[in-house]
Amino acid sequence: MAPFVLLLQPLLLSSPSSSSQSAFSQWSPPRRPCLLRKRTLQWRASSEKGTKLITFVGKGGSGKTVSAILAAQYYASNGLRTCLLIQSQDPTADVLLGVKLNSTPSSFREGALTALRLETTKMLIEPLVQIRKADARLNFSQGALDEVVGEELSVLPGMDSLLALGALERVADFVGGLFKRVGKTYDDKDYDVVVYDGVSSEEIFRMFGSAERARWYLSRFRSIAEKTDAGRVTLPSVLKLIEGAFLDEGKGTPRSTNEIWEAGDRILSRVVKTFQDPQRFSCFLVTNPCSQIAVDTALRYWGCAAQAGVYVAGALYPKLATDTAPLASTIEEGFSPLRISGIPFLSFESPPDWDEVIRRMSQQTKDVLDGRSQAKPIPPPVTFDQSARTVTLFLPGFNKSDVKLSQWRGGSELLVEAGDQRRSVVLPTTMRGKVSGAKFQENCLVVTVKPR
């Protein structure tokens, strides 16, 4: 059952424990009237949408942290209750904010901006406490878990991303309140926008694309577990432990094994839709017009984001001491329909005057951060044309040789490999058949499927 727990771990680690000593889980942002908004941001037109999550990807050293901090300062200056999460030991954020960040939140702009550093060793304690409480009620381990001390747990590869995704769910609530909330809560009543400066760009795509992949694993593992004696014997107890530890007990009567499976799939489906919704999530590319490698990397990351089901809203580049606008204008066509814009030059000698920096921002840069940057819609990751029997995959930054196509399950699924990621595309019933050709056209791979 360990693989099943691991698959759901990014979501199951989302609820803080009241007995944990982590400053992050013990602190809750003050509830306060929102400052007077200088502008109405597009995604806040409807209060029902909830907190928006923002992140940045690009080549190392391209300016992702600078862009994240500037975005957080800009949103907060417009009266949006903003949370900035830094997941790195790089001191850049400390220099730019003028404080040493740690897991204890720091407040800026009269409380409109909150910033803290995600520390995996502290976040690691929280899920263990919840599992032990559920185990005490269900007696699953017969007391064996009581011997495990949270402070002795070491960080293993992958834990940083898993626990960060849980922390982001607490502050952005992209699951929709289905998980148990113990003690202090983090929901859309506290924040309007969460800015996340995370781990590597590749890990960000895996984090935010994990729900769609986990649905595939969940379906396959459920089939295997229900067909084996071991699965039929141990499955109900393990699922009850997971439900008791993380799912909200106040939602109704105890659920059957099938109901828990189906609840897991609904949760994952909801997360998939959130990261494709521009009013709940936006990823920004960060590049350097002076470096062709940085430009090519940003374009490739755009394709990786589409392959992962992650919405990209725009592209930014930190301006240098000399004007880089002419260089940027020469690459705008490659990023179309995304608009690319520069952010003001910053000196790292001392914390900048952020009000002055925001005043120096161009209107185009503000439009990019506000989600008003596209002259025309961005193509969806996958489009079906049943009359022409074609599947169009939006893959900017790739060419035909970068993509591998294969078919499974009698031609009902199209497996797409690109950017070190695999995506399973289920074909409509009327389009199932054999792939007869594929060609690249305007950043898209157009696949033709002939009937068998």
N, C-alpha and C positions, 0 to 999 in steps of 0.2 A: 504493500500500500504506500510505500515511501514515494514512488513516482507521482501518485495522485496528489499527495500533500504538496510536493514540490511544484507541481503545475499550478496549483491554486495559491501558492505562497505569496505572490505579489499582491493579491487581493486580501488574503486571510490575515496578513500582517498589518492591516489598516487600522485596528482599534487600539488605543492606548489603555494601559492598565492603571487603575487608580492607585495601586501599591507600588508601581515602578518609581524609581528614584530619578528617572530621566527628567531633566529640566524641560525638555521639549514637551513631554507628555503631561507635565504638571502645570504648564503655563497656558493660559487662554487669552487671546487678544481682547482688549477692552471693547465692550459694546458702546459705541458712541455715534452721535449723528454724523452723517457723511459731510465732509467739507463742501462748500459751494463749488459745483463743477464749472470749470471754465469752458468746457466743451462736452458735448454728449457723445460718448464713444459708441460706435456702431453696435457692438455686441451687448451693450447695456440698454438697448432700446426696449427690451422686454425683461422685466425683473424675474420672470419665471425661469430664465435660462440658468441662473446661478453663477457660481464662481468660474472665471476663465483661467485656464492654465496656459502659460507662455514658456517656450524654451528656445534654445539657439543651438545650431550645429554649424560646423565648418572645420577647416584645416587647423591643426594646432598652431596657436600663436596668431590666428587671424583676428582676434578681438572679441571672442564670444563672451568672456566675463565682463569686459567693458560695455558691450552692447546690453547685456542683461542688467547691469547696474543702472545704466542710463535709462533703459526702459522702465525699471522699477521707480526711479526718481521721477520720470515723466508722468507715469500713471498716478503716482501719489500727489504730484503737483496739481493734477486735474481733479483732486478730491476723491479718487478711488482708494478704498482701503486695500493696501497692497502688502503682500508678503514676498520677500526675497529669500530664496533658499539656495545656499551655496554648498556644493558637495565636492570640495577639493581642499587640500592643504596649501594650495597656492596662495601666497599672501596678497595677491593683486587686489582682492576685494577689501582687505584690511586697509591697504594704502588709500584706495579710492573713497572709502567711507570714513576713514579717520578713526576707526576703532578696531580692536582685535575681536573678530567674530568667533563665537563658540556656540554650544548648544543652548546657551541662555540667550533669549531674544534681546536684540538691541532695537531701540525705537528712534525714528527720525521723523522730521516734518510734523512735529506736534502729534505724533502717534499715528499719522496716516500711513507711514511706511515702517514695517517691521522686518528685520533681517536676522538670520541666524545660519549657523553652519551645521549641516547634517553630519553627525558622527555615528558611524555604524556600531561601534562598541557599546554606545549607550542605547541605541535603538534596538539592539539585539535582545535586551532583557525583557522588553514588553510582551512579545508574543509568548515567551516561555511562561510568564506569570499567568496569562489567560489560559493556556493549555493545562497548566497545573490545577487551576481552579475547576476547570471542566472535568479533569481527570479525578479530582477529589469527589465530585458528585457522581460520576459514572463508574469509578473504580476500574478503569480500563487497564492501567499499568500496575494495579495492586500496590501502589505506593512507591514504585521504582522512580517515578519522576521527581519525587520529593528529594532525592539524593543529588539532583542536578542543581547547581548554583549558577544563576545567570551571570554573575560577575566573572566566572571562570571560563565562559564561552569565548572562543577565539573566532575571528572573522575568516571565513573561507571564501574562495573565489565565487563570485556571483551574488554574495550576500549584500554587497553595497547597493546593487541595482534593485534587488528584491525588496530590501527594507526601505529604500528611497521611494519606491513606488507605493508602498504602504503609507509612508509619511505624506506623500502627495495626495493620496486619497483622503487622508484626514483633513487636510486644509482645503482641498478643492471639491471633495465629495462627488467624484465622477461616477461612483457606483449608484448613487441615488438613495442613500440612507438605509440600505438593506442590512448593513453590518451592525453588530452590537456596539453601542457607544458606552464606554465605562468611564465615569468621572468626567473630566473636561472634554468638551466636544470641539471639533473643528468643522464648521460647515459654511455654507454660502451666506449665512447671516453675519459672519465675521469678516470675510474678505470678498472683495469684488474681483481681484485678480491676483494670481500667484505666479511669480516669475522664478523659474527653476534654471540655475546654472549647474548642469549636471556633469556626469562622467563623460567618457568619450562619445563622439557622435554615433559610432556604431552601436554602443550600448544603449543610447537613447532610443534608436530605432527598435532595438530588440525589446526594450522596456515597454514602449507605447504600442508596439505591434504584437506584444505577447498574448493579449486576450484573444485575438483571432486565431493564433497558432494553438493556444491552449484549448480552444473549442474542439479542434481536430483531435488533440491528444485525449481530451475528456471523452469524446465519442468512442475512440478506439479502445481506451483503457476500460471504459464501462463494458464494452462488448466482451473483452477478454475476461474481466473480473466476473461477469455473470455466467460465463461458460466454464469456469473452473471450480473445482470443489473448494480450493483454498479461498478463492474470491468470494464464493457464496457464504463461507463460514465467517471470515474476518471482515468482509465489507460492511455489513450493517453496524458493527461496533465502531469501526474507524470513522464512518460517516457521522455517527451520532456524536463522537468526540469532537469532530470538526464543527458540527452544528452547534453543540453546546458551548464551544470555546469562542466562536466568532460570529455566528448568525444571531440575529435579534430574537431572543426567546419570547418577547412580547407580541410577536406577529401572529400567534395562533396556537393551535394544538400541535403536539409533536408530529413531525412529518415522517412518512415512509421513506424507504431507501430510494425508490423511484422519484419521489417528490424532491428529495435532496439533490439527486442528479439533475433533474430538470431545473431546479432553482439555480444550480451552478451554471448551467448553460445560459439561462436568462441573464444572470449577472454578467457573464462574459460578453454576451451579445450587446448589452447596454454599454459596456466599456468600449467595445469596438465602435459603436455609433458616436460616442462622445469624442473620440480622437479623430473622427472624420467631420465633426461639426465645427465650422469656423467661429461660432458664437461661444463655444466651450473650450476650444483648444486651437492654438496656433504655434507653428514652428517657423522660425526665421533662419534663413541661410545667412552666414557671415563669410565674407570673402575679402580679397585684396586685389583691386584692379591692376596694381603694379606687378602682380605675380600670376602668370598664366597657370601655374600649378594650382594656386589657391582658387582661381576661377573654375578650372576644370574639376577640382575637388568639390566645390560647392554645387556645381551642376550634377555631378555624380551622386552627391548626397540628396539632391532633389529627387532623383530617380529612386534611390534607396528608400526615401520617405514614402513615395507613391507605392512602392512594392510592399512596404510595411503597413500601409493603410493610415499614414500619418499626414495630416493636412499642413501644407506649407503655405504661409500667408504673404511672404515677401522676402527681399534680400537687402542686406545692409553691408556697408564697409566703413571702417574707421578711417577718417581723413588723416592724411599725414600733415607735417608742418607745411609742405608745399601743396598746392592745389591738385587734387586728384580727379576733379570733376571731368576734365577732357578724357582721361583714361576710362572713367566709368561709362561715359556716353558711348564708347566704342563697343562695350560688351552688353549693352542693354538688350539688344536683339536676341542674344543667346538666352537671356532669362525671361523673355516674353512668354506668357502674359504677366509674369511677376514684374513689379517695378523695383528697381534697385536704387538705393539712395544712401548718401553718406551721413555719418554721425560726426559731430565736431571733434577736432583734435584735442586730446587731453594730455597734460603733462603729469608724470608720475612722481614729481619732486615733492608734492604736498597734496592733500585732499583738495579737489577743485571746488569752486563755488558752483554748486549744481544749479542754482537759479540762473546764473549767468550762462552756464552750458546749455540749459534748456532754451534760453532766449536766443542762443546762436543756432539752434536747430532749424533746418529749413522746413517749410510747410510740407514738402514732399516726404521728408523723413517722418514727420508727425502723421501724415496720411498712411504711411506704411505701418507704423506702430498701431494706428487706430483701426487697421483692417479696411482701409479705403484705397488700397493701392492698385487694384486690378482694373484695367480698361475693359477687359472682357473676362468671362468666367474661366477658371482653371479646369481643365478636363478632369473627370473622375478617374480613379485608378483603373477601373474596368468598365467597358461599355459593350453591350450586346446589340447587334443589328440582326434580328432574326430573318428579315426579308433577304438580306445579302449574305446571311450565314457567316458573319464575321465577328470576331472578338477583338476589341481595340484595347490595348494595354498602354497606359500612359507611363513612359519610362524615359524621362529626360536625362541626358548625360550618358546614356548607353547607346550602343550600336548593336547591329544584329549579331555580331560575333560574341557579344557579352552575355547573350541570353540563350538559355537552354530550355527547350520545350519538350514535354513528354506527356503521355496520356495514360490514365489508369482507370480501372473499374469500368471496363467496357466502353470507353470513350466518353463517360459521363463527367470526368474531371480533367482539367488541363493543369498540369504542374509547371509552374514558371520559376526558373532559377535565374536570379540576377542580383548583383551586389551582395553576394554571400548570403542570400536569403531565398527561401522557398515559399511560394505562395500557391495554394490550391484553389483553383477557380472552378466552381461547379457550374456546368453548362445547363442552360434551360433544356427541358425535355425535348422540345422541338428542334434543338440545335445539336443534339448529340450525334457524333459521328467521328470521322477520321480527319486529322489535320492534313490539308492538302497544300498549304503554302503560308508564308509569312514574309512581311516586308515592313521596313521602317518608313514612316511618313510623318513629318512634323512632330518629332519627339514621341511618336507613338509606334508601337509594334502592332500591326494589323494582321490577325491570324484568320485564315479562311478554313472553315470546317465543312467537309462534304458528308452527306449522309452515307451510311454504310450500305 
